[in-house]
């Protein structure tokens, strides 16, 4: 389970999150209250932001993550962490 969480998060390291947009002062990114058992830090999670873009490996098309996408990722992390007996309380804010 732990490896699945790490795989999910590591896939996002191939894309970048642009925080240069001065018009969007309220950038929403994933945060967690606890990182015990996640093998990931807040610095690594800070790239998981609304507007994150990357290339879909299946279609070759550029995709942009929405708040809904990140909420789903946070939920998956929370579920898998719960299976390991942890409560990271990951969310998008």
N, C-alpha and C positions, 0 to 999 in steps of 0.2 A: 504494500500500500504506500509506504514511504517513497519508494522509487517512482510510483505513478504521480505523486504530488510533485516530486522534483522534476519529472519529465514534463508535466504540464507547465510548470513555471519556466523551465529552461527553454521551452519552445518560443517563449516570448522574448528571449534575449536576442533573437535574430532580427527583431524589429525595433524601431525606436519610437519614443514618445516625445513629441515636440511640445516644449513648454515655453516657446518663444512668442506665442500669441498674446500680445498685450491686451487685446480685447476680451480675452477669456481669463479673468482674474481668479475665477473659482475653478481651477483645474481639479477634476475628480480622479483620484487614484486609489488603488487598493492599499489598505492598511490592516494590520492585525495587532491585537493586544498582546499576544504571546507568540513566540517563535519556537518554543520548546517542541522538539520532535519534527519540525518542518524542514530543517536543513536549509533555511533561507533567512535572509536578513531584511530589515526595512529598506535598506539601500537597494537591494535586489528587487524588492516589490515596488519601489517607487517608479519603475519604468512601466508598470501596468496602469496606464491612464486612459481615460476616455479620449478617443482620437488617435490611439496607437494604430499605426499602419504596418502592414507587412504583406507578403506574397503568400497566397493560398497555394500550398504545394500540389494540391490535386488539380486545380484549374489554371494556375499561373496568373490569376487575377489579383489585383491589389484589393485588400480588405481593410476596413477600419473598424476597430472595436468600439462598441457603444456601451453605455452604462449597463444596459441589460446583459451584454456579453460578460462584462466584468463581474456583475452581480452573480451570474451563473458560475463563473470561475471561483469566486469567493465561497459560494455555497458548496462547491465540490471540495475545496480545500477543507472547509469546516467539517464536512461529512467524513472525509477520509481521515482527518485528524481525530475525530471523535472515535473512529474505529480503533485508533491507536491509544485511546484514553486521554487525548489532549483536547483543550478548548481554546483555539487560537482567536476566535471571534473575528474572523476576517470580514471586511466590508469595504464598500466604495464610499469615499467621502472627499 
